[in-house]
Amino acid sequence: MEKIRVFCKNTQEFYEVEPGTPLVSVMETAGKKALAAYVDNQLKELGYRLYMDHSIEFLDYSNPDGIRCYKRSLFFILQKAIRELYPKKQLILDYTLPNGNYGELVDAPVSDNPDDTFKIRTETVQELSEEDIARIKQKMQEIVDADIPIVKKKMVCSEAVALFQANRQFDKANLFKNLGRFFVPVYFIGDCADTFYGPMVYSTKDIRKFNILKYNRGFCIQFPSYLPPNELPAVKYQDKLFNVFKENSNWCNIIGVKDINSVNSAITLGYGKKIIQVAEALHERKYAAIADQIYKRKDEVKLVLLAGPSSSGKTTTSMRIALQLKVLGLNPRVLAMDNYFVDREQTPKDKNGNYDFECLGAMDLELLNTQLTQLFNGEEVELPTFNFTEGKKEYKGNKMRMKPNDVLIMEGIHALNPGLTASIDNRKKFRIYASALTSLSIDENNSISTTDSRMLRRMVRDNNFRGTSAEQTILRWNSVHSGEYRNIFPYQENADAMFNSSLIYELPLLKHYAEPLLRRIQPTSPAYAESLRLLKFLSYVVEMNPAEHTAVPPTSVMREFIGGSTLDY
């Protein structure tokens, strides 16, 4: 049989191979080390076999898809270890923490009754000891050292559903049953079967670095850091962030929408508007609660600082809290952080010689702290306006003096960094962290990435209001995400209050807007593989119909992204 030609982007060379050759063989011929590969810009596991000419690119841990492949495989190894050590328990991987992913062990359910599932999830969490954690880690290491191939099989949906039911993974079984797929990809480590909605590494030995540590009643499973040199992160117990996730998880369980399948079922049954109303009512209570905290300190708090990662709804959050403060008799006034950049020629540069507008050094800290001090002393100051075209501050007679009931609100990426307002007494400051901290899951052991939710938000917003395509959003996202790791996430726990801007209905809502944008991305685009991943993720979500969209209030945080807000942005 005639050989096929494969072009490897990593080496810029062609290789002739027999039809049916797996990617792992080409990888070895090319002298590369990889976790997965793009085949014509489509993500594939290294066991994928080639039958025609292709362009391929091997991916390591420096690539986001490589990282996701590593994490999925690590979680699969954890799943196998848990089943061997605790056959009567079920692994619940809940949400992402700064150090890794949080998980718990609960009693394995005996039926798919939602009431039973809720009771199990809330009442049977096993308190893990340090000895338990050590046993799990040792078992995982044994599985890694055994060099077991991770094999993908395409199963008829009914067979896969029966397999997951036998494993007592009823959430997973019901999701596939209700989606009505013909086939389901299932991965195997020996006789342990599961699915994690994306490619795995070729063998368990490819998982070289991991850690597992006791966290709350469960554990935190750690993987190498997102940023070079990709070492395991330092252990941090960020209790405030954890409590926000846990609160949201408990709330979702109470109202019976703990995962995608339950949200899908509610929408299919016509409860979409009720879900919107309940979710928005929760937000309203949270806005009011934060405003109440500020009001209790009204005699000392003069500056409200709000930070959060991209597309967390910071602007809407600050406006809604400001409205609640007005109800309480305070007068919130906005101080725009963007007007306090240093002149462009003074902006620090990154390692590539480009201006680093996101670093703290890009802010005129001396001027900001001087003017804040003057305002809090009752003096009148002339505020700057930054001219982004000229790259310098200008003064246009915009003056401010604070009155007794005034409180300043300042929102920006550095708001929680102590270095931003180092000269201001902490008693005068109230700090808020806002993010879309979803605790919804796809199934028992597959959480939904908060990063994916935010990227979809940004994609829809930037297309609607900034003339930016979905392709451009995807290509810029890695840089945005890296900036968040440097400038925002390290300071989360400095917050006096955290606002979770996620909404249980947002994925069914965003699907309507995001899917057409993602489908426009061409197969030759470097953003194509990511567009396919997001489209696959959205394929598990039932879309809300346009009539249900009208139930989204005009002051909802979602209006910041889909339009129709009555707030002045």
matplotlib code that plots the C-alpha trace (Angstrom):
import matplotlib.pyplot as plt

x = [0.0, 1.3, 2.7, 1.1, 3.0, 2.7, 4.0, 5.1, 4.9, 7.2, 10.2, 9.1, 9.7, 7.7, 7.5, 6.4, 4.5, 2.3, -1.5, -2.8, 0.3, -0.6, 0.5, 2.8, 5.0, 5.3, 6.1, 9.0, 10.3, 10.3, 12.1, 9.4, 7.8, 4.1, 0.8, -1.5, -1.5, -3.4, -4.2, -5.3, -6.0, -8.2, -7.2, -6.4, -4.9, -1.6, -3.2, -5.1, -4.2, -3.4, -4.9, -4.2, -1.9, -2.1, -0.5, 0.3, 1.5, 2.6, 1.5, 3.3, 2.4, 3.0, -0.2, -3.6, -4.9, -1.8, -2.6, -6.3, -5.2, -2.8, -5.5, -8.2, -5.7, -4.7, -8.3, -8.9, -6.0, -7.5, -10.8, -9.2, -7.3, -10.6, -12.5, -9.8, -9.4, -13.0, -15.3, -18.4, -17.6, -18.1, -15.6, -17.1, -14.8, -16.4, -14.6, -11.3, -9.2, -6.1, -4.0, -5.9, -9.3, -11.4, -12.9, -14.9, -15.8, -19.5, -21.5, -22.1, -25.8, -28.1, -30.5, -30.8, -33.5, -32.6, -33.7, -31.5, -28.6, -29.0, -29.1, -26.0, -24.1, -24.8, -25.0, -22.5, -19.2, -16.4, -14.0, -10.6, -7.6, -4.0, -3.6, -6.4, -4.7, -1.4, -3.0, -4.7, -1.5, 0.5, -2.1, -2.1, 1.7, 1.5, -0.9, 1.5, 4.5, 2.6, 2.7, -0.8, -2.1, -5.1, -7.3, -10.2, -13.2, -16.3, -19.3, -22.9, -24.7, -27.0, -24.0, -22.2, -25.2, -25.5, -21.8, -22.1, -25.3, -23.4, -20.7, -23.4, -22.5, -26.1, -25.5, -23.2, -25.6, -28.6, -26.7, -25.9, -29.3, -31.1, -28.8, -29.6, -26.2, -25.5, -22.0, -20.0, -16.2, -15.2, -11.6, -10.2, -7.3, -7.3, -10.8, -11.6, -13.9, -14.9, -15.2, -13.8, -15.0, -11.6, -8.4, -6.2, -2.5, -1.1, -0.1, -0.4, 3.4, 3.0, 1.6, 4.9, 3.9, 1.0, 0.1, -3.0, -3.5, -6.2, -8.5, -11.6, -13.6, -12.1, -8.9, -7.2, -5.7, -2.8, -1.2, 1.7, 1.2, -0.2, 2.8, 6.5, 8.4, 5.2, 6.0, 3.5, 1.9, 2.6, -0.1, -2.5, -5.7, -7.9, -10.9, -12.9, -12.8, -13.5, -16.5, -18.0, -17.7, -19.1, -22.1, -22.9, -22.6, -25.0, -27.5, -27.5, -28.1, -30.9, -32.8, -32.0, -29.7, -26.4, -25.3, -25.8, -28.3, -30.6, -30.4, -31.2, -34.2, -35.6, -35.3, -36.8, -39.7, -40.4, -38.9, -36.3, -38.0, -38.3, -34.6, -33.8, -36.0, -34.5, -30.9, -31.5, -33.1, -30.0, -27.8, -30.1, -29.7, -25.9, -25.7, -27.7, -25.7, -22.4, -23.9, -25.0, -21.5, -20.2, -22.9, -22.1, -18.6, -19.9, -18.1, -14.7, -15.0, -14.4, -13.1, -14.6, -12.1, -13.4, -11.3, -11.9, -10.7, -11.9, -15.6, -16.6, -19.2, -17.2, -18.8, -22.4, -21.4, -20.0, -23.1, -25.6, -23.7, -23.7, -27.5, -27.9, -25.6, -27.9, -30.9, -29.0, -28.4, -24.8, -23.6, -21.3, -18.9, -16.8, -13.1, -11.8, -8.5, -7.8, -7.1, -4.1, -1.7, 1.8, 2.6, 3.4, 7.2, 7.3, 5.4, 7.5, 8.3, 7.9, 10.6, 9.9, 10.4, 6.7, 4.9, 3.4, 0.2, -1.2, 1.6, 1.3, 4.2, 2.0, 0.0, 0.9, 0.8, 2.2, -0.5, -3.3, -2.4, -1.8, -5.2, -7.0, -5.4, -6.4, -10.0, -10.3, -9.0, -11.8, -9.7, -10.7, -8.6, -8.5, -8.8, -6.8, -8.2, -5.9, -5.6, -5.0, -4.3, -1.5, -0.5, -0.5, -2.7, -4.6, -6.4, -9.7, -11.1, -12.8, -12.7, -13.9, -14.5, -16.0, -19.1, -19.8, -22.0, -19.7, -17.9, -15.6, -15.8, -12.8, -12.7, -9.7, -7.3, -5.1, -7.8, -7.0, -3.2, -2.1, 0.5, -2.1, -3.3, -0.4, -0.7, -4.3, -5.3, -6.9, -9.8, -10.9, -11.0, -13.6, -12.4, -14.6, -13.6, -16.0, -15.8, -18.0, -17.4, -19.7, -20.0, -22.2, -20.7, -21.1, -21.4, -20.0, -16.3, -16.2, -16.6, -17.3, -14.3, -15.0, -12.4, -14.6, -17.7, -15.8, -14.3, -17.8, -19.1, -16.2, -16.7, -20.3, -19.7, -16.8, -18.6, -21.7, -20.0, -16.3, -16.3, -14.0, -14.5, -14.7, -11.4, -9.7, -11.0, -9.7, -6.3, -6.0, -7.3, -4.0, -2.4, -5.4, -5.4, -1.7, -2.2, -4.9, -2.5, 0.1, -2.1, -5.5, -5.6, -2.7, -4.8, -8.2, -8.1, -7.5, -11.2, -13.6, -16.4, -16.7, -19.4, -20.1, -21.4, -22.2, -25.8, -27.1, -28.9, -26.0, -24.7, -28.1, -28.4, -24.9, -25.1, -27.6, -25.1, -21.8, -22.4, -22.8, -19.7, -17.6, -18.9, -17.5, -13.9, -12.2, -10.3, -7.0, -7.2, -5.0, -8.2, -10.0, -9.1, -10.3, -13.5, -14.2, -13.6, -16.0, -18.6, -18.3, -18.8, -21.9, -23.3, -24.0, -26.1, -29.8, -30.3, -32.8, -35.3, -35.4, -38.8, -37.0, -34.3, -36.8, -37.0, -33.4, -33.8, -32.4, -30.0, -28.7, -25.0, -25.8, -27.0, -23.4, -22.6, -25.8, -27.0, -30.3, -29.1, -30.7, -27.4, -25.1, -21.8]
y = [0.0, 3.5, 5.5, 8.8, 12.0, 13.9, 17.4, 18.1, 21.8, 21.3, 20.1, 21.7, 18.3, 15.8, 12.1, 9.1, 6.6, 3.6, 4.1, 3.4, 4.7, 6.2, 9.7, 8.4, 6.7, 9.9, 11.7, 9.3, 9.5, 13.3, 13.2, 15.1, 14.7, 15.4, 15.0, 15.3, 16.7, 18.9, 17.0, 19.6, 21.9, 19.3, 18.0, 14.3, 11.8, 10.2, 6.9, 8.4, 6.6, 8.4, 7.2, 10.2, 13.1, 15.5, 18.5, 17.8, 19.7, 18.0, 19.7, 19.8, 21.4, 24.9, 24.6, 25.1, 21.9, 20.1, 21.3, 20.2, 16.8, 16.4, 17.4, 15.1, 12.1, 13.0, 13.0, 9.7, 8.2, 9.6, 8.0, 4.6, 4.9, 5.8, 2.9, 0.5, 1.9, 2.9, 0.7, 1.8, 5.5, 7.9, 10.6, 14.1, 16.6, 19.9, 23.1, 24.7, 26.2, 28.4, 25.3, 22.7, 21.0, 20.3, 16.9, 14.8, 11.2, 10.4, 7.2, 5.8, 6.3, 3.2, 5.0, 8.1, 9.6, 13.4, 13.5, 10.6, 12.2, 15.5, 13.7, 11.7, 14.8, 16.8, 14.1, 11.4, 13.3, 11.2, 13.2, 12.2, 11.9, 12.5, 8.8, 8.5, 11.2, 9.4, 6.1, 7.8, 9.5, 6.2, 4.3, 7.0, 6.8, 3.0, 3.5, 6.0, 3.7, 0.8, 2.5, 1.5, 2.6, 4.9, 3.4, 5.2, 3.2, 4.4, 2.8, 2.7, 5.2, 2.7, 0.5, 3.5, 4.5, 1.0, 1.0, 4.3, 3.1, 0.0, 2.3, 4.2, 7.4, 8.3, 12.0, 10.9, 8.2, 10.5, 13.3, 11.0, 9.3, 12.6, 14.1, 11.2, 10.5, 7.5, 7.0, 8.0, 8.0, 6.1, 5.8, 2.9, 2.4, -1.3, -2.2, 1.2, 3.1, 6.7, 9.8, 13.2, 15.0, 15.3, 13.4, 11.7, 11.2, 8.0, 6.2, 6.7, 7.3, 10.6, 12.1, 13.0, 15.7, 15.8, 16.1, 15.6, 17.2, 17.4, 20.4, 21.1, 17.8, 16.6, 17.1, 19.3, 17.5, 19.5, 19.7, 21.8, 25.5, 27.2, 29.5, 28.5, 26.7, 24.6, 23.4, 22.3, 25.4, 26.3, 25.2, 28.1, 27.7, 30.5, 30.0, 33.0, 31.8, 28.2, 29.3, 31.1, 28.0, 25.8, 28.2, 28.2, 24.4, 23.9, 26.4, 24.7, 21.3, 22.8, 24.0, 20.8, 22.2, 20.7, 19.8, 20.4, 17.6, 19.1, 22.5, 21.0, 19.1, 22.3, 24.2, 21.4, 21.2, 25.0, 26.3, 28.5, 31.8, 30.5, 29.6, 33.1, 34.7, 32.6, 33.2, 36.9, 37.0, 35.5, 38.2, 40.9, 39.5, 39.4, 43.0, 44.2, 42.1, 43.7, 47.2, 46.4, 45.5, 48.8, 50.7, 49.2, 50.8, 54.1, 56.2, 55.0, 53.5, 56.1, 53.9, 50.8, 48.8, 46.1, 43.7, 40.5, 38.7, 39.4, 39.2, 38.7, 41.4, 43.9, 47.0, 45.8, 44.6, 48.0, 49.8, 47.4, 47.8, 51.6, 51.5, 49.6, 52.1, 54.9, 53.1, 53.2, 56.9, 56.9, 58.7, 56.5, 58.3, 56.6, 57.2, 55.7, 53.8, 54.0, 57.7, 57.1, 55.4, 56.9, 58.6, 56.0, 56.5, 55.8, 52.5, 49.4, 46.9, 43.2, 40.6, 41.0, 44.8, 45.6, 48.1, 46.2, 48.1, 45.5, 45.6, 47.7, 49.9, 51.2, 53.1, 56.5, 55.4, 58.6, 60.8, 58.4, 58.1, 61.9, 62.7, 60.1, 61.5, 65.0, 63.9, 62.1, 65.3, 67.3, 69.1, 69.7, 68.0, 68.2, 64.7, 63.6, 62.2, 59.8, 60.4, 56.9, 58.2, 60.5, 58.2, 60.9, 62.4, 65.6, 68.0, 69.4, 71.1, 67.9, 68.7, 66.7, 67.3, 64.7, 65.3, 63.6, 60.8, 60.3, 57.0, 56.5, 53.3, 52.3, 49.2, 47.7, 44.7, 46.0, 47.1, 44.4, 44.8, 46.5, 48.4, 50.3, 52.3, 51.8, 55.3, 54.9, 53.6, 50.1, 51.1, 53.6, 50.8, 48.1, 45.5, 43.3, 40.4, 39.6, 36.5, 34.0, 31.2, 28.5, 25.3, 23.6, 20.4, 18.4, 15.3, 13.7, 14.1, 16.8, 20.4, 23.4, 25.7, 29.2, 30.3, 28.8, 30.6, 33.9, 33.4, 32.8, 36.0, 38.0, 36.5, 37.5, 41.0, 41.9, 40.8, 42.8, 46.0, 46.1, 44.8, 41.9, 38.4, 35.2, 34.2, 37.3, 36.7, 33.2, 34.2, 37.0, 34.8, 33.2, 36.6, 37.8, 34.6, 35.0, 38.5, 37.4, 34.8, 37.6, 40.6, 39.4, 35.8, 36.3, 39.0, 37.3, 36.7, 40.4, 41.0, 41.9, 40.5, 38.3, 38.5, 35.4, 36.7, 33.3, 32.5, 29.0, 29.9, 31.7, 28.8, 28.0, 31.8, 32.3, 29.3, 31.2, 33.9, 32.1, 29.1, 31.1, 33.1, 29.9, 28.3, 31.2, 30.3, 28.6, 25.2, 26.9, 29.4, 28.8, 29.4, 26.5, 23.7, 25.9, 26.7, 23.0, 22.4, 25.1, 23.9, 20.4, 21.8, 23.8, 20.7, 19.3, 22.4, 22.8, 26.3, 28.8, 30.0, 33.8, 34.2, 33.1, 35.7, 38.5, 37.3, 38.4, 41.7, 44.9, 45.3, 41.7, 41.1, 39.1, 42.3, 43.5, 40.8, 40.2, 43.9, 45.4, 46.8, 49.9, 50.7, 53.3, 51.6]
z = [0.0, -0.9, 2.0, 3.1, 3.7, 7.0, 7.5, 11.1, 12.0, 15.0, 12.9, 9.6, 7.9, 5.9, 7.0, 5.0, 7.0, 6.4, 6.5, 9.9, 11.7, 15.1, 16.0, 18.7, 16.1, 14.1, 17.4, 18.1, 14.6, 14.8, 18.2, 20.1, 23.5, 23.5, 25.3, 22.2, 18.7, 16.3, 13.1, 10.5, 13.4, 15.2, 18.6, 18.7, 21.2, 20.3, 19.6, 16.7, 13.4, 10.2, 6.9, 4.6, 4.2, 7.1, 8.7, 12.4, 15.4, 18.6, 21.8, 25.2, 28.5, 27.1, 25.0, 26.7, 25.0, 26.2, 29.8, 29.5, 28.2, 31.1, 33.6, 32.2, 32.3, 35.9, 37.0, 35.2, 37.2, 40.4, 39.4, 39.0, 42.3, 44.2, 42.7, 43.8, 47.3, 48.0, 45.8, 47.7, 47.3, 44.4, 43.4, 43.0, 41.3, 42.0, 41.0, 40.4, 43.2, 42.9, 43.7, 41.6, 41.7, 44.7, 45.2, 47.7, 48.3, 48.9, 49.1, 45.6, 44.8, 44.2, 41.9, 39.8, 41.9, 42.2, 45.9, 46.7, 44.9, 46.8, 50.1, 49.2, 48.1, 51.2, 54.0, 53.1, 52.4, 53.8, 56.0, 54.6, 56.9, 56.1, 56.0, 53.4, 51.3, 51.4, 50.3, 47.4, 46.3, 46.6, 44.5, 41.8, 41.7, 41.3, 38.3, 36.8, 37.2, 35.7, 32.3, 31.4, 28.0, 28.0, 25.3, 23.5, 22.3, 20.5, 22.1, 21.0, 23.3, 24.9, 25.8, 27.3, 29.3, 30.6, 31.5, 33.4, 35.2, 36.3, 37.6, 39.5, 37.5, 36.9, 36.1, 33.3, 32.1, 32.1, 30.2, 27.3, 27.3, 27.1, 24.5, 22.2, 20.7, 18.5, 19.8, 22.9, 23.2, 26.3, 27.7, 29.5, 31.9, 32.1, 33.2, 34.5, 32.1, 32.0, 29.8, 30.4, 27.2, 25.4, 24.5, 27.1, 27.1, 25.5, 28.7, 32.5, 32.6, 30.8, 34.1, 35.7, 38.2, 40.5, 44.2, 46.3, 49.7, 52.3, 51.8, 53.9, 54.2, 50.9, 48.9, 46.4, 43.4, 42.0, 38.6, 37.3, 37.2, 34.1, 33.9, 33.2, 34.6, 35.1, 38.6, 41.1, 42.8, 46.4, 48.8, 49.5, 51.5, 50.1, 52.3, 51.1, 47.5, 48.6, 50.6, 47.6, 45.5, 48.2, 48.9, 45.2, 45.0, 47.9, 46.5, 43.1, 44.8, 46.9, 43.8, 41.9, 39.2, 40.2, 36.6, 32.9, 32.6, 35.3, 33.7, 30.3, 31.7, 33.3, 30.1, 28.0, 30.4, 30.0, 33.2, 31.6, 32.8, 36.4, 36.4, 35.3, 38.0, 40.8, 39.7, 39.4, 42.8, 44.3, 42.6, 44.0, 47.5, 47.1, 45.8, 48.8, 51.3, 50.1, 50.2, 53.8, 54.7, 53.4, 55.1, 58.5, 58.0, 56.5, 59.1, 58.0, 54.4, 51.7, 48.9, 47.4, 45.3, 42.9, 40.9, 38.9, 35.8, 32.3, 31.6, 35.3, 35.0, 37.1, 35.5, 36.1, 39.6, 40.6, 39.2, 41.0, 44.3, 43.8, 43.3, 46.6, 48.3, 47.1, 48.6, 51.9, 51.7, 50.5, 47.4, 45.3, 42.9, 40.3, 40.0, 36.8, 37.3, 33.6, 33.9, 36.1, 33.7, 33.5, 30.2, 27.6, 27.4, 31.1, 30.8, 31.8, 29.0, 29.1, 28.3, 24.5, 24.7, 24.4, 26.7, 29.6, 30.2, 32.6, 35.2, 38.4, 37.2, 34.3, 36.9, 38.2, 41.8, 43.3, 41.7, 42.5, 46.2, 46.5, 45.0, 47.1, 50.3, 49.3, 48.6, 51.9, 53.6, 52.1, 49.5, 45.9, 43.2, 39.4, 38.1, 35.0, 31.8, 30.0, 26.3, 24.9, 21.4, 22.6, 25.5, 28.2, 30.9, 30.3, 32.6, 31.4, 34.5, 35.9, 39.6, 42.6, 46.3, 48.5, 50.6, 54.0, 52.4, 49.3, 48.8, 45.9, 43.7, 41.7, 39.5, 37.8, 37.5, 40.3, 42.7, 45.3, 45.0, 48.2, 46.2, 44.3, 47.3, 49.7, 51.2, 52.1, 55.5, 55.1, 57.3, 54.6, 52.0, 51.2, 48.7, 46.5, 44.2, 41.4, 39.2, 37.4, 39.9, 38.5, 40.5, 37.9, 36.5, 33.4, 35.5, 38.7, 37.9, 35.2, 36.4, 34.1, 33.7, 35.0, 32.3, 29.5, 30.8, 30.9, 27.4, 26.0, 27.7, 26.3, 22.8, 22.7, 24.2, 22.0, 18.9, 19.9, 21.1, 20.1, 16.5, 17.6, 16.0, 18.0, 16.3, 17.6, 21.1, 21.1, 19.9, 22.5, 25.4, 26.4, 26.9, 28.9, 31.1, 31.7, 32.9, 35.3, 36.9, 37.4, 38.4, 39.8, 41.2, 43.7, 45.5, 45.6, 49.3, 50.1, 49.4, 52.2, 50.1, 47.0, 44.4, 42.3, 39.0, 37.5, 36.7, 36.3, 33.0, 31.3, 29.2, 27.7, 27.0, 25.6, 23.4, 21.2, 20.6, 20.7, 18.4, 15.2, 16.0, 16.6, 13.4, 11.3, 12.2, 9.3, 9.5, 8.6, 11.5, 14.5, 16.6, 14.9, 17.4, 20.3, 18.4, 18.0, 21.7, 22.7, 20.2, 21.6, 25.1, 24.0, 22.3, 25.8, 26.6, 25.6, 24.2, 25.5, 22.9, 22.1, 24.0, 27.2, 26.6, 27.3, 30.9, 31.5, 33.5, 31.9, 34.8, 34.8, 34.5, 31.4, 29.7, 29.8, 27.3, 25.2, 25.2, 26.2, 29.5, 31.1, 32.9, 31.3, 30.6]

ax = plt.figure().add_subplot(projection="3d")
ax.plot(x, y, z, "-o")
ax.set_aspect("equal")
plt.show()
